[in-house]
Amino acid sequence: MPASPEERRQAAPQSAPQSVTRVIRILEVLCARAGPVSLADLARALATPKSSLAALLRGLAEEEFVVAVDGAWRLGPGAYGLGSALLEARRRLSTPDLLREGMRRLAGASGETVLFAVADADGQTLTYVDVIESRNAVRFAVAVGDRRPLYATAGGRMLLAARTSTEVQAYLQQLRPERLTSTAETDKVRLAAVIASAREASVAQTVDQAADGVTGTAALIHDASGHVPGALVVAAPSARSQDRLAELRGLVREEAATISRSLGWRDKTPDQAAAIPAS
């Protein structure tokens, strides 16, 4: 006996991940809007057919995650209840705990020393405030509290990349860079280009800049408000890093994004999110 349309729909698990993603995007759009959102507006925001969204909205309405209001949709009591539960769960995990958990993951994945760096009040330096050392016999060693100049370190260049272009120009104008190693970059024009590149790529990497034989790779951490509490850094001996520079960039960027998401950061608004392919 031929399968019914409902049976065929239930037998298509490959569509489930896409449906889950669409549900999340629907809720994000409704969270971001002050009032109810029409089906047409949702379809435009998510670049998704109205027919696909209508079925998901009906399912969400059954659980009271959304409610219909004059032909439009808004969040329902189920969504607010879930939000309260999530906030309580988030409260039990402090920011330092979430950061350190991510640092441990990155140390395990990279096999190298992982640092968390924060910008100092003077606007010129950074301080390493947390460290997880590599288990390798030959490793980069740094003590909590050590300070480094922003321009010469991967973490510092990312912290500079978080500033506006005007603020970076002001920083470079008063900078008197020292050549800390034989290969250290001290040309301000090239430093400006390096910072701009780091901003665009969301990752910075230095080789033998602040110290001979050390390769640093860094990405920014963001919190729910968009504030940058600091930079996540992998520091490794340059001799061991040269064949895996791209790998380290990917690992650091991915883990920084994971930590930032755990802190509530969303790097794109729902309306700017990449379109989900239509089914």
Secondary structure, 3 states (H helix, E strand, C coil): CCCCHHHHHHCCHHHHHHHHHHHHHHHHHHHHCCCCEEHHHHHHHHCCCHHHHHHHHHHHHHCCCEEEECCEEEECHHHHHHHHHHHHHHHHCCHHHHHHHHHHHHHHHHCCEEEEEEECCCCCEEEEEEEECCCCCCCCCCCCCCEEEHHHCHHHHHHHHCCCHHHHHHHHHHCCCCCCCCCCCCCHHHHHHHHHHHHHHCCEEEECCCCCCEEEEEEEECCCCCCCCEEEEEEEEHHHHHHHHHHHHHHHHHHHHHHHHHCCCCCCCHHHCCCCCCC
